[in-house]
Amino acid sequence: MPNRRKPYLALLLCLSLDAYADPKPQVPEVRETIAIDTRQISHEFLGFGTQIWTTEFTPKGQQALTDLAIDYVRLSASPGLNTPDDPVPVDSSPEEMDRYISRQFAKNPTLLPKTKATFDFLDNRQIQTVMLIWTAPKVWQPKDNQLLPQYLDDYARVWGSTLNYLDSHGIRPALIELINEPEGHWGTYIPPDEYNTLVKLVRKEIDRRGFTQIGIVGPGVGGQAGKQWLSPLDNEARHAIQTWSTHIYESKQSTAAQTLSPFIAATHNMQPPKPVYVTEYSTKNTVFDDFATRANNDPAVAGLVKASYSDPYAVEVFQNTLALINGGANALFYWELGDHSWGINKDWGMIDRQGNPKPVYFALKTLYPRIPDHASVIQPQWQTHAITLSALKAQGKLIVAVANNTRAKVTATLKLSPPPPPGKLGYVSFEGGAATQKNTAQSGQNRQIEIKLNPQSTLTLDIPY
């Protein structure tokens, strides 16, 4: 009998060969000249952080924090408040709320030991913790997940009792974020005026409990919503907040820099001045210069085809990091350290569920450990076309980080003022899923520096200065 599969197999072979052919026209090389005046300082950059989950914080996750020189970690403070069989007490005494919180931790006997072990690991390495309670009890937000105002004081007592319980077991965070994204009806929505009230209530409650050294970071809204939640804060609430916080995700609608800008502008109108922590950042894009992936929270597909497993995603996250530093952020928390086994948002991590590094981990490893804490960010007065560039100064060196997330090769001449002294340049790049030396940097005439970047790659330079 004739083999009826041969034409089908031939078609498959042709399709396979076509898949490896690049249908895109060759992109001409881009040349840029960038003037960097290192005397113009914008702000101080304090360090990098990430989100972790104590129940899935493994030795490989610990090693990743060490390798990345992480300075801050954000993690959950709460055992969970949606307990219909044991409702959260209302108009209670602090002692009654204490007993409730203790019962909830007791229902999950592994939670406290894992939280304690995680906190001790972080504390021993001088990694600051930001703890948060994700949502208020569902029964307190019966319509569109909006927290009813009569429960604001109860929620403040929840915070006081939660910190009291954790502190009794040797866990005292540096900062707390009162609620996750109060602008969102997907969790707990708290209108701006009521958030103003909540900040003051929590500050009074935790001060009364003896936690005056624990700072409040807030409001933790998306950057575009920042002004609405900042402007209603009265003088007492402004002084009650130690650090401003926001969440930034690039999307098809706006870049990371565009999303952060309104929030930074709003903080400039607030007194006293405070640092700005971006307590979540990444990208929600799934198509990178026609390279298509699937969303990290897409439940219909397996991990390997999702965005966070791709090299272009890693380069875009690197680029967003630079854009947020340039835009005024004092600390950045990548969302998130590791993939986890529950929920729909489980594939955003730098490492997978087995602890294996993903491309974004290798990209950020070429950047995070190379920027010293408390580095001075150079005012980004330059204009670039194909690349994003940040420059920071600290400890006798200038760190210049560059991302090229285009299909073009880029050659750029860096003109530093004042010129750097003679010395050997150190550099490392990310390309093709790993740290490499494929991109180059070399000193040229008049002590200018010429750098070359391949498409979809990054470069981080250490310049003696």
Buried (B, 14 or more C-beta within 10 A) or exposed (E): EEEEEEEEEEEEEEEEEEEEEEEEEEEEEBEBEBEBBBEEEBBBBBBBBBBBBBBBBEEBBBEBBEBBBBBBBBBBBBBBBEBEEEEBBBEBEBEEBBBBBBEBBEEEEEBBEBBBEBBEBBBEBEBBBBBBBBBBBEBBBEEEBBBBEEBBBBBBBBBBBBBBBBBEEEBBBBBBBBBBBBBBEEBBBBBBEBBBBBBBBBBBBBBEBEBEEBBBBBBBBBBBBBBBBBEBBEEEBBBBBBBBBBBBBBEEEBBBBBBBBBBBEBBEEBEEEBBBBBBBBBBBBBEBBEBEBBBBBBEEEEBEEBBBBBBBBBBBBBBBBBBBBBBBBBBBBBBBBBBBEEEEEBBBBBBBBEBEBBBBBBBBBBBBBBBBBEBBBBBBEBEBEBBBBBBBBBEEBBBBBBBBBBBBBBBBBBBBEEBBEEEEBBBBBBBEBBBBEBBBBEBEEEBBBBBBBBBBBBBBBBBEB
